[in-house]
């Protein structure tokens, strides 16, 4: 099985996201897809050797498997990120199921927005800010190096990339300005669809 990079060119023209920044980000994402396919090919070849009794590459196989989680999550987190953005984003209606859930969990949408963007979004370091559904509650969690911090029983509803490559081309070190642009570009229809799918 080989993965194919998705096309997100429909995001050209998103306010607050220059074509140069998006192009660089898409290229980086495509690199993750390529690395995932390369690792799969190598791991499958080594698996056949190890199963056949050849333990020569056992340690190398272990390292490739560890690396795979990082590359795979990098690929998928980018896809989720680009998918929940739009240059003509839908607003969050108070009638949406996810809006009601956010109000129940955080007190109001505004309280959630502040926590997501101004609190967790401004943590020092690189990573991802995510709104997740876990068991019977929503939560905002920080994911570090793709494979650090993601709770095993959680489903991602909304994700924001806060690695420097996501914003420095346009904003330099002004992460808060990038976050404001991202919050205005959220496609809440996508978030609602993810939420509805998870809670069925």
N, C-alpha and C positions, 0 to 999 in steps of 0.2 A: 504494500500500500504506500502510495506517495501522496503527500499533501500538495495542494496548489495554492499559491498566494491569491487572496481575494483582491478584487479591484475596488478601491475606495475613491476613485477619481471624482465621484459625485460630491465629495467634500470640498472641491475647489471652490473658492469664493466664500467659504465660511468666515463670517466677521471675526476678526481677531486672530486669524490663522493665515499667514501668508502662503503663497504657492511654494516658495522656497522651503519654508519650514515643513509644510505637509509633504512635499516631495522627498525631503531628507528623511522624514519619519516613515514614509511608505517604503523607502529603500532599506531602512534599518529593519522594518518588519519582514520584508522579503528575505533578508538575510537569516532571520530566525527560521522561516519556512525551509530555506535551503539547508540550514544546519540540522534541522529535525530529520529531513530526508536522508542526509548523509549519515547521521548517527544510526538511523533505522537500518540502513543498508549494512553498515559495519556490524551492528549488534546481531542482525539476523545471520550474517556469515559466521560470526564467532559462536553463536548459539549452536549451530550445526556442528562446529568443531568440538565444542565442549561436550555436547550430547554424545558425540561419537567417541569420546574418551580422550580427546586431545586437550590437556589442561594448560598448554603453552600460553594461551591468551586469556586465561581466567581473570587475572588481575586487571588487565586492560579492559576486559569486558565489564568488570565491576565499575571501573571509572567512567566508561561510556554510559552505563545505565544511570549513574549518578548525574552526569552532565545532561542526560536526556530530559530529566524533569525540568531543569532550568531553561533549556531551549524550548521545550514544548510549551511550558507555561508562558514564556516570553511571546511565543507565537499567538497563543489563545487569548492572553490578556490584551494584546494589541488589537486583535479582531473584535473582542468585546468593546474595547474603548472606541474604535472607529465606528462600530455599529451603533453605539448609543449617542452619536453626534449627528448633527444635520446642519446644513447651511440655512434651512428654513425649519427650525425646530418647532415641535408641538409644545404648547404650554401645558402645565400640569393643572388639570381641572380638579376642583375640590370634590367632584363626584367620582374621580378615578379611585379604584380600589387601593392602589399604591399610595395615593394621597391620604386616604383615610388611615391606612396602616402607619404611615409616617407620623400623622398627627397623634395616633394612639401611642406610638412608641416614644416620640420625642417631645410631645406636647403641641407642636405645630410644625408646619413645613418650614417656617422661618428658623425655628430652633434647630431642625435637622440641617438646613442649609448652612447655618453658622458653624455647627459642629463639623460637618463634612468638609467645608471649604476653609474656614478661618482657624479651626482647631487642628483637626487631623491633617488637612491639606497643607498646613504650614509646619508640620513636624520637620525637624532638621534631618537631612539625609535624603536618599533617593528611594523611590519605590512607587507604590500604587495606593490610591485611596479607593475603597470599595464599600458600597452598600450591599449587604448580603442578607439573605434569609437563612436562618439556622433554626432548626426545629420549629418552635412556634413564635419566634421573635425576629425582628429586624435588628441589624447591628452595623456599625461603621467600623471597618477594620483596616489596618495598615499592612500591606504586603511589601516586604523588603525586596530581596534579590529574586523576584519571581516565585521562588519556591520556599520562601520564609515568611510565615505569618498567616498563610491561607488556612482557615479552619477546615478540617476534614469533612465536617457535616454541613458546610455552608454552600449556598448557591449564589453566584454573583448576579446582582440586579443592575448595578451601575458601577462603572469603573473610570477613574481618572488617572492618567499617567503623570507622575511628578518626577520622573527622571529628567535631568537637565536637557536632554535632546528634545524633549517635548515642548520646551518653551524658550530656550536661551537664544535661538536665532532671532526671534521677534522681540523678546522681552529682557534679554540679558539676565540679571539676577532678580528681576522683579517678578517673582513667582506669583504673588498675589494678583497682579494684573492678568497674568495668564489664566489663573483660576477663575477670575471673574468672567473672562471671555469663554472659558469652557462651560461654566454654569449657564451662560446664555445660549450655549449651543447644544444643550442636552435635548435629545429626542425622547420626550416622556412617553410617547406611544410605544417605543421599544422597551423602556423600563417597565411599563404597565404590562406589556405582553410577557416579558420574562417573569414578572411577579405572578401574573395569572396562571402561567404554565406551572410554576413551582408550587402554588397553593391549591391546585386542582386535586 
